[in-house]
Amino acid sequence: MLDSILSRLAREEGQALVEYALIISLIAIVTVSVLSLIGTNLVDIFNGAAGSL
C-alpha cells in the first residue's frame, strides 16, 4: 500500500498540467493588458484619421 501511495506522489502529469495552466493564464493576462492599452490608442488614431477625411 505504501508503494502505491509513493508511486502516485511520484507522478508528474498533474504537475505539468498545472504548469501549463499557469503559463496559459499568464499569457492571457498579458494579452488582455496589452490589447486594452493599445486599443485605446488605436481608437484615437482611427478617430483622428476619420476626422481628417
QUIVENTA-V963218 format. One record per residue. N is the residue number from 1. RES is the residue in three letters. SS is DSSP state (hx for helix, st for strand, lp for the rest). D_LAST is the distance of its C-alpha to the last C-alpha in Angstrom with 2 decimals. Layout:
N&RES&SS&D_LAST  N&RES&SS&D_LAST
This chain:
1&MET&lp&77.47  2&LEU&hx&76.51  3&ASP&hx&75.39  4&SER&hx&73.10  5&ILE&hx&71.47  6&LEU&hx&71.11  7&SER&hx&69.55  8&ARG&hx&66.97  9&LEU&hx&66.14  10&ALA&hx&65.83  11&ARG&lp&63.15  12&GLU&lp&59.69  13&GLU&hx&57.62  14&GLY&hx&56.66  15&GLN&hx&55.85  16&ALA&hx&53.50  17&LEU&hx&51.78  18&VAL&hx&51.23  19&GLU&hx&49.88  20&TYR&hx&47.38  21&ALA&hx&46.30  22&LEU&hx&45.83  23&ILE&hx&43.76  24&ILE&hx&41.51  25&SER&hx&41.08  26&LEU&hx&40.26  27&ILE&hx&37.61  28&ALA&hx&36.13  29&ILE&hx&36.09  30&VAL&hx&34.45  31&THR&hx&31.80  32&VAL&hx&30.95  33&SER&hx&30.89  34&VAL&hx&28.60  35&LEU&hx&26.17  36&SER&hx&26.13  37&LEU&hx&25.44  38&ILE&hx&22.75  39&GLY&hx&21.23  40&THR&hx&20.35  41&ASN&hx&18.73  42&LEU&hx&16.68  43&VAL&hx&15.48  44&ASP&hx&14.42  45&ILE&hx&12.61  46&PHE&hx&10.76  47&ASN&hx&10.00  48&GLY&hx&8.81  49&ALA&hx&6.49  50&ALA&hx&5.28  51&GLY&hx&5.45  52&SER&hx&3.81  53&LEU&lp&0.00
